[in-house]
Amino acid sequence: MKLFISTLLIGGIATGITGFIVRWSEFKPFFVDFNLVEILAILFWLFGVGFIFSLLSQAGFFAYLTLHRFGLGIFKSHKLWNAAQMVLIAVVLFDLVYLRYNAFAEENESLFPYIGLAVMVFVAALGIAYLKAKQTNRTAFIPALFFMIVISVIEWLPVLMVNEKSWVYLMAFPLLVCNAYQLLMLPKLNEKSQQERKNVQSKPLAKTKHTQKKPSNV
């Protein structure tokens, strides 16, 4: 529950900040005129959109946890499953460039903006996967990279298929932030929950020992 609420809030905050940056040209007049009502209304709307992005992110995260166990069950080996994930990562990054360029590029339009978007996702994913491996162990690197690239792109599909530039970036950053947060925070929250459970279980035992009467010497 803590992870759900905190991810929801992070999604709202990230979208609020990203929205004002990405669509600054639209919102600038309200700041120039100091129209506080309009600014708060926009912020409220962005937070609502961010909550939706966060819910998509959380659905994708828990779907991946299931997929990861399913993949390990099929391939029976971390090495084989990691190899399969690397292939899927390569396919998704290629499609993120090639399919979008074929579908949306105008005549003589450069390929570089499409490559740049894929590079942005890849670099962010590399950073988070490195932190995840450092936090846990090296075997977590490929699964984390897969989640941050493949699952993020799947969650991102609704706006990628429309290709509205402001929405592409508006959704991209909050999704990456929410996905990274869940990936890095879940082990910490699990560890904290286990510690709290141990503390609760140890209290009755301590109380029982404390209340036991000292044997009589008579």
Buried (B, 14 or more C-beta within 10 A) or exposed (E): EEBEEBBBBBBBBBBBBBBBEBBEEEBEEBEEEEBEEBBEEBBEEBBEBBBBBBBBBBEBBEBBBEBBEEBBEEBEEEEEBBEBBEEBBEEBBEEBBBEBBEEEBEEEEEEEEBBEBBBBBBEBBBEBBEBBBEBEEEEBBBBBBBBBBBBBBBBBEEBBEEEEEBBBBBBBBBBBBBBBBBBBBEEEBEEEEEEEEEEEEEEEEEEEEEEEEEEEEE
